[in-house]
Amino acid sequence: MDNWTEWPSAEALKREGLAAPRHWVGLAGRYLGLGAALWTTYAQSDLSGPEKWQVGLVAAVGMGGFWAFLHTVPQKRIGRSLGWLALVLAQALFATVNHAPALGIVLICCLAIGSTQRLPLVVAVPATSLAALLFLLLVPDPDSWLGNAAIIFGLGVLGYVIRLDWEARGSTQRLLQQERAARTAEAEAAALAERSRIAREIHDVLAHSLSAQLVHLEAARLMLDAGADRAQLRERIVAARRMAQDGLAETRQALSALRGDFAPVGDYLKELVEQLPGATLEVHGLPRPLEAETGVAVRRTAQEALTNVRKHAPGASCALRLSYLDATVELEVVNGAAEGGPAGELATAGSGLGLLGMRERAELLGGSLVAAPEAEGFRVLLTLPAG
């Protein structure tokens, strides 16, 4: 029932997606039909001069009314649309009874095909049927009645077929618009995800760098309170400065890592271990390239774990194990108890949220991070899908 009461969709009535040859063929058909009708009418010898002018005026008014009908339909105002069709019908009937049946049949055919194309069928079918009946009753030649009826009916059906074709084209246009919108939304989501990744990575790098600097600066403060000499203080300050430089370098490396352009994780961990006395590294399994975010997560977790060793267990032994398993990659960092030093006050340096951030990063990647005391030390275990 909806198909009978619905107007053609806006996409169906638009020219978008309509092949240019089809558009021009449609226009040519209208004007050729009108031209043929006028030629047939004017070729009759029994028309006087005023009658010929009258036929021209009827043709102009009839086609003008049909043009107005075509431009009123998109407003979906049934009364106004039927009003313009009534004007076309009146001109067709007037032409028929005034010795211009060819012009009358052309206008009736325009009415039939136009109404079934553009009006709700519950209105178009009765309007077309009534117009055809009135026209056929006024046809002066009964012998042409059947042929005219077949032409009007056939063009009405053709109008409905064209309407179905328009609707199919409109559906295609809607799907294309939806696809474009989906692609735009996908691109925006990808851009937002990329910005989030970069922001998270820069945050983690800066958090690690600033936390390490804070360790050295806090140690310098404690040494200053304890009356340490100038050389020891300078060593701590230089170390803090070096950490700031390393932080800038790591930020650049992090951005490169997000693009998949960074050194293998194993090589990076070797460099990291060399910077912490007493730290060792073991690599199990066959090393293989990791996805960018997975590699970054392993690097950041190792950095955070070693920074925590410096803060909470200075001088303690530390063992790193990197394992390439079938479906996952694991990083384990285990440290022993502190051997002395300013651990008590340095342990309060930093935000204390580093491992929490690492855990959130691991969960975003579909992995896990476990951080808990073990025996006399502490153990961090990161597990991530290998990708």
N, C-alpha and C positions, 0 to 999 in steps of 0.2 A: 504493500500500500504506500510505503514511503516513496517509491519510485514514481508514483502517480502524483503525489502532492509536492514534491521537491522541485525547486528551481535548479537549473544547471549551476554547477559550482563556479565560483569566480575564476578559478584557474582554467576551466573549460571555455569560458567566454573570452579569455585573453588571447592575444596573438602569440604569446611566448611559447616557443617550441613548435609552432606551426611552420611547415616548410613554405618557403617563398613561392615555389611553383603552384602549390595548392591554393594559396591566397589569391594569386593572380588569375588562376583558372576560375575560381569562384566569382571574382569580379567580372571577368570576361563573359562568363555565362549569363550573368544578370543583364549586362549591357547589350550583349548580342541578342538575347531574347527580347528585350525591349525594342531594340532597333529593328528586329525582324517583324515584330508586331506592328510597329509604326509604318514600316515599309509596306506591309500587307494592307494596312488600313488606307494609307494614302494612295496606294495603287488602284483602289476602287474608283471607278469613274462616276459613281452616283453621289459622291460627296461634294458638297458645295464648298466655296471658300471659307465661309464662317464655320461650317461643320469641321473642316480640317483644323482651323485654329482651336476649335472647341476640343477636338481630340488631343491636340498637343497640350492644352491646359490640363485635361484630365490625366494624361500621362505624367505631367510634371507634379500635379498634386498627389497622385497615387504613389509615385516613387518617393516623393518627399515625405509622405506619411509613413511609408515603409522604412525610410532612412531614420525617421524620428523614433519609430518603434524599436529599431535595432539599438539605438542609443539610450532608450528608456529602460530596456530589459535589465541592465546591470543594477539599476536602482531597486529592482524587485517590487515594483508598484503595479499590481495587477490591473487596477482600474485605468491608470494612464496607458498601460500597454494595450489593453483591449480597446481603448478609445482610438488610438492610432490605427489599430487593425480595422476598426469599424470605418475609419476614413478610407482606408485602402479598399475595403469591401464596397463602400458606396461608390467610389470611382470605378471599380470593376463593373458593378451593376449598371452604372450610368453609361459606361462605354458599350456594354453589351446591347442595351436597348437603343443606342444611337449609332447603329451601324458600324461598331468597332469591336466585334467579338474577339478578334485576335488580341487586342490590347486587354480586353476583359479577362481572357484566359491567362495571360501573362501575370496580371495583378493577382488573380486568384491563386495561381501557382506560387507566387512569392509569399502570399499569406499562408498557404498550406505548409510550405517548407520552413518558413520562418517561425511559425507558431510551434510546430512540433520540435524544432531545434531549441527554442529559447524559453518557452512557457512551461509551467507544470502541466503534465499530460492530462490531468483532470480538467483543466481549462482548455488546453490546446485541442484535444480531440473533439469536444462539442463545438468549439468555435469554428474549427476547420470544416466539420461536417455540416454545420448550419450555413456557412458561407458557400460551400460547394452545392448544397441543395438549392439555395436561392439562385445561384448562378445558373445551374442546370435548368431550373424552371423558366428562366428568362432567355435561354438560348433560342434564337429565332429558327435555327435549323435542327429539327428533331433527329436527323440522321447523324449529327455529330455528338449527340448526347452521350452515347456509350464511350466514344473515344475521349471526350473531355473528362468524363467521370474517371476513366482509367488513368489519364494523365494526372489529375488532381490527387487521386488516391496514391498513385505511384510516387509522386513528389512528396506527399505527406510521409510515406514510409521512408523515402530517402532522407527526409529531414530528421526522422528519428534515428536512422542508422548513423547519420553524420553526428548527431547529438551523442550517441554512444562512443563514437570515435573521439569526439572532443573530451568526453569524460575520461576516457583512457589516457589521452594526452595530459589532461589535468591531473590525474592520479600520478602520472610519471613526473610531472613538474613538482607536485607536493613531495614525492619521495626524494627528488633531487634537492629540494629545499631542506628537507629533514636531514638528508645526508650531509649537506653543507653545514647545517647547524651542528650536527653531531661532530663533524670534523673540526669545526671551530671550537666547540666545547672541549673536544679531546686535546686540541693544541693548547688551549688555555690551561687545561688541567695538567698537561705535560710541563708547560712553562712554570706553573705554580709548584709542581713537584720538584722541578729542577731548582727553582729558587729556594725551596725548603731544604733540599739537599745541600746546596751551597751554604745557606745560612747555618744549618746544623753543623756542617763541617768546619766552617770558620769559627763558630762558637766553641766547638770542641778543641780546635787548635789553640785558640786564644785562652780558653780555660786552662788547658794544660800548660801553656807557656807562662801565663800569669801565676798559676799555682806554683810552678817551679821557681819563678823569680821570687815569689813570696817566701818560699822556703829559704832561699839564700839570703834575702834581706832580713828575715826574722833571725836567721843564724848570726848575721852580722850585728843585729841589735843585741842579741844575747852575749855575743863576744865583747861588744862595746861595754855593756853593763858589767861584764866580768873583768874589764881592764885589759883586753887583748891588745897586742901591739898593732902598729899601723900596717905592717905587711899582711897579717892575717885578715884584717878588715878589708884591705884592698883586694885580696884574693876572692873574698865573698862578693864584693861589689862587682868585680870583673866577671865573676861567674854569673851574676844576675844579668849583667849586660849581655853576656854571651847567650843566655837563655832568651833574651828579647830578640836578638838577631836570629837565633834558631827558630823562634816563633814566626818571624816574618818569612823565613825560608820555608818553613813547614806549611804556612798558608798558601804560598805559591805551589808547593808540591801537592797540597790537598786539592787545589783547583785542577791541577794537571791530572791527579789521580781520578777525579770525577769524570775526566774525559778518557780515561783508560790509558793514560800515558804516565806510568811511574815504574820504578824499579821493582823487581820481584820481591814479594813479602819476605822471603828468607834472607835475602841480601840486606834488606832494611833492618830486620831484627838483629842481624850480626853487628851492624853499625851501632844499633841501640845498646846492645849488650856490652860492647867495648867501652862505652861511656860510663858504665857502672862497675866499679871494682867488685870482684867476687861473684859476678853474674855469669851464667853459662847458658848455652843454647843447644838443644837437640832437635833435629828435624827427622821425623819418621814418615815413611811412605815416599811415593814418587812425586816430587814437586811438579806442579802444573799451574798454568795461569788461572787466576781467580777473576771473577767479575769485579768491576771497579768498586762498587760499594762494599762488597765482601772484603776486598783487600784493604780498603780504607778502615773498615771496622776493626780488622785484626791489628793494623798499625796503631790506631787510636787506643785500643784496649791495652796493648803492650806498653805504650807510652804512659797511660794513666796508672797502670799497675806498678811500673818502675818508679814513677813519681811518688806513689804512695809508699814504696819501700824506702825511698830517700827520706820521706817525712816521718814515717811511723817506726821504721826499723833501720836506722842508719848503721852501716857497717855489717848488716846481716847478709848471709849468703842468699843467692836468688837463682832459681833454675827456671828457664823457659823451655817449653816443649811445643813444637809446631808439628801437628800430625795431619797428613793428607789421607783421609779415609775415602771409602768408595763414594759415598753420597754427601759427606760433610768434611769440613776442615775444623780442627780444634786447636786452640791456643791455651796452654796451661802455664800459669805463673805461680810458683811456690817460693816463699821466702821463709827464712828462719827467724829466730828471735834477735832483737837488737843487741848489739855488743857495747852499747853506751852511746854517749854523745847527747846532744840536746833534743832527744826525741820527745820528751814530755811536752815541751812548749811548742816545738815545731809541728807536732801532731795536730795542733789546733789551727795551723795555717791552711788557707784555702777554703773553698766553699763546702767541701764534704759531699758534693753532688756528682763527682766525676764518675764513679762506678754506676750510679743511678742512670746517668746519661748513657753510659755504655750499654747498660741493660736495655734501656728503651731502644737504642739503635739496633741491638741484636734482635729484639722482638719484632721491630719493623721489617727486618730482613728474613723473618721466619725462623730465627734461631733462639738461643738462650744464653744467659750469662749467670754463673753461680759464683758468688764471692762470700767466703766464710772463713772463720778461724780454723786452723788445723794444727794439732799438736802444739808446738811452741811458736808457730808462725801463722801464715795466712795463705790462702789458696784462691786463685781466680781461674775459672774455667769458662772459656768462650767456645760455643759450638754454633756453627753457621752452615747452611746449605752450601755445597761447593759450587753449584750453578753450572 
